[in-house]
Amino acid sequence: MDREFHYFATGLVAKRAGFRERDAEIVARSSRFVDENNVSLRVRDPDRPERVYENAISQTVDILRPQSELMRIYPLFHFLPGDPEAESARRCDGKMHILNTTPDSDAANELLDLACKAPPDIRFYRIGIASHVFTDTWAHQNFVGWHDSFNSMKFDLLRPQIGHAEAGHHPDWMAHTWRDHRLLEPEVDNTERFIHAARALFFKYCSHRRRLGRKDNSHLWSRLERELRHILGEKYGGDELQFREERLERFRQKLDLGTFTERDWLEDAVDIDVRGLRDSHQGFRAKLTLFEDRYYWKKNVPKEDTHWYRFQEAVKEHQEAGIRLLRPLFEQIGVDINSA
């Protein structure tokens, strides 16, 4: 899934479940930020520069050219292992994989449940991150977040067999239809996959609110489904993304999340000392940096109150929870996920 679902659809689902505007916005932005949090930074205290805060990344710079380092990012944030024997995972070659991503898995539910119980100051950031992982179990089903021929769609030397790199963006596009020829049932309809993901997410949110003694909006699912189907609109195939602007306009008519980029939260929390040209963290330009920018917490702004800091702390907590949950599974294949 991309920002259409992780940002707009997740925000709409949170709002219809009854989350306050501010909380729904934090959930949506955190869900989207998982894909954009791809740069490791060292942020210094302006009064005590020796005190350095380091964030934890949750994505690599190019999702279609994933890194061979920090492999734990993929199963923890994008390809959470599920049930290898799930009916939806049946393949023409009969292969199964212990790390295969399957929809609505026990692990995905547990991580979202843990997020809903997180301390109040980072709870909605944790919910957004866990929602990203939870809904990706539908979009990324039948791929593993590991370097393995199980992921192979075609012979492509430029794209490593990690996740859905060889499948391109087909699994992530809203309203898209495509073929996964590895499966016994190869025709894939992303509209139905994404509607099922939204439904499960909506009821998880409603369950969370019931536990807090809040109003139960679960009876509103039928109305929300109609809204989402209208927003998704016409289905399309092929190799090009279509009708995005029309879908985004229909989303904006339903909720106002405003514009958001990966630098918004960072620049609200941090002063950037640009040394020469501003650093580029993407592609070949990243290798041309002679003098790295320096980052300092803004003075007179408690870092603990900033969205960027709270999101980063939520990423670290999600990662720790995910490692605890997945460690026994990875031990079965002889991998220490802590150091992967």
C-alpha positions as CSV (number, residue, x, y, z in Angstrom):
1,M,0.0,0.0,0.0
2,D,1.1,3.6,-0.5
3,R,0.0,6.9,0.9
4,E,-3.5,6.6,-0.6
5,F,-4.3,3.9,1.9
6,H,-1.8,4.4,4.7
7,Y,-2.6,8.1,4.9
8,F,-6.0,8.9,3.5
9,A,-7.9,5.6,4.0
10,T,-6.4,5.0,7.5
11,G,-7.3,8.6,8.5
12,L,-10.9,8.1,7.3
13,V,-11.2,4.7,9.0
14,A,-9.9,6.2,12.3
15,K,-12.3,9.2,12.0
16,R,-15.4,7.0,11.3
17,A,-14.4,4.7,14.2
18,G,-14.8,7.8,16.4
19,F,-11.2,9.0,17.0
20,R,-10.9,12.7,17.6
21,E,-9.7,14.8,14.7
22,R,-6.3,15.4,16.2
23,D,-5.9,11.7,17.1
24,A,-7.0,10.5,13.7
25,E,-4.5,12.8,12.1
26,I,-1.7,11.5,14.2
27,V,-2.6,7.9,13.4
28,A,-2.8,8.7,9.6
29,R,0.5,10.6,9.6
30,S,2.3,8.0,11.6
31,S,1.0,5.3,9.3
32,R,2.3,7.1,6.3
33,F,5.6,8.2,7.9
34,V,6.6,4.5,8.3
35,D,7.3,4.5,4.6
36,E,9.2,7.9,4.7
37,N,11.2,7.3,7.8
38,N,14.3,6.1,5.9
39,V,17.2,8.3,7.1
40,S,19.3,7.7,10.2
41,L,19.9,11.0,12.0
42,R,22.0,12.1,15.0
43,V,20.3,15.0,16.8
44,R,22.3,16.9,19.3
45,D,21.3,18.9,22.4
46,P,22.2,22.5,21.5
47,D,23.5,23.1,25.1
48,R,25.2,19.8,25.4
49,P,26.4,18.7,21.9
50,E,27.9,15.5,23.3
51,R,24.4,14.3,24.0
52,V,23.2,12.7,20.8
53,Y,19.8,11.2,20.0
54,E,19.6,8.5,17.2
55,N,16.4,7.5,15.5
56,A,15.5,4.1,14.1
57,I,14.5,3.8,10.5
58,S,11.4,1.9,9.3
59,Q,12.0,1.9,5.6
60,T,14.8,2.0,3.0
61,V,15.2,4.8,0.5
62,D,13.8,2.9,-2.5
63,I,11.2,0.3,-1.7
64,L,11.9,-1.4,-5.1
65,R,15.6,-1.7,-4.4
66,P,15.6,-2.7,-0.8
67,Q,18.9,-2.8,1.2
68,S,20.6,-6.1,2.1
69,E,21.5,-4.4,5.4
70,L,19.1,-4.0,8.3
71,M,16.9,-6.8,6.9
72,R,14.8,-6.8,10.1
73,I,13.1,-3.6,8.8
74,Y,11.0,-5.6,6.3
75,P,9.4,-8.3,8.5
76,L,8.9,-5.9,11.3
77,F,7.3,-3.0,9.4
78,H,6.2,-4.2,6.0
79,F,6.1,-8.0,5.6
80,L,5.0,-9.4,8.9
81,P,5.1,-13.2,8.9
82,G,1.7,-14.9,9.1
83,D,0.3,-18.4,8.5
84,P,2.2,-20.4,5.8
85,E,-0.7,-22.7,5.4
86,A,-3.4,-20.0,4.8
87,E,-5.7,-20.8,1.9
88,S,-4.8,-17.5,0.2
89,A,-1.2,-18.6,0.1
90,R,-1.7,-21.7,-2.1
91,R,0.8,-21.7,-4.9
92,C,1.1,-23.6,-8.2
93,D,4.5,-25.0,-7.2
94,G,3.2,-26.0,-3.7
95,K,5.9,-24.0,-1.9
96,M,5.3,-22.6,1.6
97,H,7.6,-20.3,3.6
98,I,7.7,-19.8,7.3
99,L,8.0,-16.0,6.9
100,N,5.2,-15.7,4.4
101,T,3.0,-12.6,4.9
102,T,-0.7,-13.5,5.2
103,P,-3.8,-11.3,5.9
104,D,-5.0,-10.6,9.4
105,S,-2.3,-12.7,11.0
106,D,-2.1,-13.4,14.7
107,A,1.1,-11.4,14.9
108,A,-0.4,-8.4,13.1
109,N,-3.3,-8.4,15.5
110,E,-1.1,-8.7,18.6
111,L,1.1,-5.8,17.5
112,L,-1.9,-3.6,17.0
113,D,-3.4,-4.6,20.3
114,L,-0.1,-3.8,22.0
115,A,-0.1,-0.4,20.3
116,C,-3.6,0.4,21.7
117,K,-2.2,-0.2,25.2
118,A,0.8,2.0,24.8
119,P,1.4,5.0,27.1
120,P,-0.9,7.9,26.2
121,D,1.9,10.2,25.0
122,I,2.9,7.9,22.1
123,R,-0.3,5.7,21.8
124,F,-1.6,7.1,18.6
125,Y,1.8,7.1,17.0
126,R,2.1,3.4,17.9
127,I,-1.4,2.8,16.6
128,G,-0.5,4.4,13.3
129,I,2.7,2.4,12.9
130,A,1.0,-0.9,13.8
131,S,-1.9,0.0,11.5
132,H,0.6,0.3,8.6
133,V,1.9,-3.2,9.4
134,F,-1.5,-4.6,10.0
135,T,-3.0,-3.5,6.6
136,D,0.1,-4.3,4.7
137,T,-0.6,-8.0,5.5
138,W,-3.3,-7.7,2.9
139,A,-1.3,-5.8,0.3
140,H,1.9,-7.7,0.8
141,Q,0.4,-11.2,1.2
142,N,2.4,-14.0,-0.3
143,F,5.7,-12.2,-0.1
144,V,8.4,-12.5,2.5
145,G,10.5,-9.7,3.9
146,W,13.7,-11.6,3.3
147,H,16.0,-12.3,0.4
148,D,14.5,-15.4,-1.0
149,S,13.5,-16.9,-4.4
150,F,10.0,-17.5,-2.9
151,N,9.4,-13.8,-3.9
152,S,10.5,-14.3,-7.5
153,M,8.0,-13.0,-10.1
154,K,10.5,-12.8,-13.0
155,F,14.2,-12.8,-13.6
156,D,15.3,-9.2,-12.8
157,L,19.0,-8.6,-11.9
158,L,18.3,-5.0,-11.0
159,R,15.8,-5.9,-8.3
160,P,16.8,-8.2,-5.4
161,Q,14.3,-10.9,-4.4
162,I,13.3,-9.1,-1.2
163,G,9.6,-8.4,-0.6
164,H,7.6,-7.5,-3.7
165,A,10.5,-5.7,-5.5
166,E,10.1,-7.9,-8.6
167,A,6.3,-7.4,-8.6
168,G,6.9,-3.6,-8.7
169,H,4.1,-1.4,-7.3
170,H,1.3,-3.7,-8.4
171,P,0.5,-4.9,-4.8
172,D,0.3,-1.3,-3.5
173,W,-1.9,0.5,-5.9
174,M,-5.5,1.2,-5.0
175,A,-8.3,-0.1,-7.3
176,H,-5.7,-2.0,-9.3
177,T,-6.1,-5.5,-10.8
178,W,-3.0,-7.6,-11.6
179,R,-1.8,-11.2,-11.8
180,D,0.3,-13.1,-9.3
181,H,1.1,-16.1,-11.5
182,R,2.7,-18.0,-8.5
183,L,-0.7,-18.5,-7.0
184,L,-3.4,-21.1,-7.7
185,E,-5.8,-18.2,-8.0
186,P,-3.6,-15.7,-9.9
187,E,-6.1,-12.9,-10.5
188,V,-5.7,-10.2,-7.8
189,D,-8.2,-7.4,-7.1
190,N,-6.7,-4.8,-4.9
191,T,-10.1,-3.2,-4.3
192,E,-11.3,-6.2,-2.5
193,R,-8.0,-6.8,-0.7
194,F,-8.0,-3.2,0.5
195,I,-11.7,-3.2,1.5
196,H,-11.0,-6.3,3.6
197,A,-8.1,-4.5,5.2
198,A,-10.1,-1.4,6.0
199,R,-12.9,-3.5,7.5
200,A,-10.5,-5.3,9.8
201,L,-8.8,-2.1,10.8
202,F,-12.1,-0.4,11.5
203,F,-13.3,-3.1,13.8
204,K,-10.0,-3.2,15.6
205,Y,-10.3,0.6,16.3
206,C,-13.9,0.1,17.4
207,S,-12.9,-2.7,19.8
208,H,-10.1,-0.4,21.2
209,R,-12.7,2.4,21.9
210,R,-15.1,-0.1,23.5
211,R,-12.4,-1.2,26.0
212,L,-12.0,2.5,26.9
213,G,-15.7,2.9,27.5
214,R,-16.1,5.1,24.4
215,K,-19.0,5.1,21.9
216,D,-19.1,2.0,19.7
217,N,-19.3,2.9,16.0
218,S,-19.0,-0.6,14.7
219,H,-22.6,-0.4,13.3
220,L,-21.3,2.2,10.8
221,W,-19.2,-0.2,8.8
222,S,-21.7,-0.6,5.9
223,R,-21.8,3.2,5.4
224,L,-18.0,3.4,5.5
225,E,-17.7,0.6,3.0
226,R,-19.9,2.4,0.6
227,E,-17.8,5.5,1.1
228,L,-14.6,3.6,0.4
229,R,-15.9,1.9,-2.7
230,H,-17.0,5.2,-4.1
231,I,-13.6,6.7,-3.4
232,L,-11.7,3.8,-4.9
233,G,-13.9,4.1,-8.0
234,E,-13.0,2.5,-11.4
235,K,-10.7,-0.5,-11.4
236,Y,-7.8,-0.6,-13.8
237,G,-5.1,-3.0,-14.9
238,G,-1.9,-2.5,-16.8
239,D,1.5,-1.3,-15.6
240,E,0.7,2.3,-14.9
241,L,-0.9,4.0,-11.9
242,Q,-4.2,5.5,-12.9
243,F,-7.0,7.8,-11.5
244,R,-4.9,8.7,-8.4
245,E,-5.8,12.4,-8.4
246,E,-9.5,11.6,-8.8
247,R,-9.3,9.3,-5.8
248,L,-7.4,11.8,-3.7
249,E,-9.9,14.5,-4.4
250,R,-12.7,12.2,-3.3
251,F,-10.8,11.5,-0.1
252,R,-10.3,15.2,0.5
253,Q,-14.0,15.7,0.3
254,K,-14.5,13.3,3.2
255,L,-11.8,14.5,5.5
256,D,-9.2,17.3,5.9
257,L,-5.8,15.9,6.7
258,G,-3.9,18.7,5.1
259,T,-0.6,18.2,3.3
260,F,2.1,16.3,5.0
261,T,5.7,15.5,4.0
262,E,8.4,13.6,5.9
263,R,10.2,16.8,6.8
264,D,7.2,18.5,8.5
265,W,7.5,16.8,11.9
266,L,11.3,16.9,11.7
267,E,11.6,20.6,11.0
268,D,9.1,21.4,13.8
269,A,11.4,19.6,16.3
270,V,14.9,20.2,14.9
271,D,17.1,23.0,13.6
272,I,19.2,21.9,10.7
273,D,22.7,23.4,10.3
274,V,23.3,23.1,6.5
275,R,27.0,22.9,5.8
276,G,27.4,23.8,2.1
277,L,24.5,22.3,0.2
278,R,21.6,20.6,2.0
279,D,22.3,16.8,2.3
280,S,20.6,14.5,-0.2
281,H,19.8,11.1,1.2
282,Q,18.7,9.6,-2.1
283,G,20.6,7.9,-4.9
284,F,24.0,8.9,-6.3
285,R,23.7,12.5,-4.8
286,A,23.9,11.0,-1.3
287,K,27.5,9.9,-2.1
288,L,28.6,13.4,-3.1
289,T,28.1,15.0,0.4
290,L,31.4,16.4,1.7
291,F,30.1,18.1,4.8
292,E,27.2,16.5,6.5
293,D,24.4,18.6,7.9
294,R,24.1,18.8,11.6
295,Y,20.9,18.5,13.6
296,Y,20.0,20.1,16.9
297,W,16.9,20.1,19.0
298,K,15.1,23.4,18.9
299,K,15.7,25.5,21.9
300,N,12.8,26.3,24.1
301,V,10.8,23.4,22.6
302,P,10.8,20.3,24.8
303,K,11.7,17.4,22.4
304,E,9.4,15.1,24.3
305,D,6.5,17.2,23.2
306,T,7.3,17.1,19.5
307,H,5.6,14.8,17.0
308,W,9.0,13.7,15.4
309,Y,10.4,12.6,18.8
310,R,7.2,10.8,19.8
311,F,7.0,9.0,16.5
312,Q,10.6,7.9,16.7
313,E,10.1,6.6,20.2
314,A,7.0,4.7,18.9
315,V,9.1,3.2,16.1
316,K,11.6,1.9,18.6
317,E,8.9,0.5,20.9
318,H,7.2,-1.2,17.9
319,Q,10.5,-2.6,16.8
320,E,11.2,-4.0,20.3
321,A,7.8,-5.6,20.5
322,G,8.1,-7.1,17.0
323,I,11.5,-8.6,17.8
324,R,10.2,-10.2,20.9
325,L,7.3,-11.6,19.0
326,L,9.3,-12.9,16.0
327,R,12.5,-14.0,17.7
328,P,11.3,-17.7,18.1
329,L,10.3,-17.8,14.5
330,F,13.6,-16.5,13.2
331,E,15.5,-18.9,15.5
332,Q,13.9,-21.7,13.5
333,I,15.8,-20.6,10.4
334,G,19.0,-19.8,12.3
335,V,18.7,-16.0,12.2
336,D,19.2,-13.6,15.1
337,I,16.7,-10.9,14.2
338,N,18.3,-8.5,16.6
339,S,21.4,-8.3,14.4
340,A,19.8,-9.0,11.1
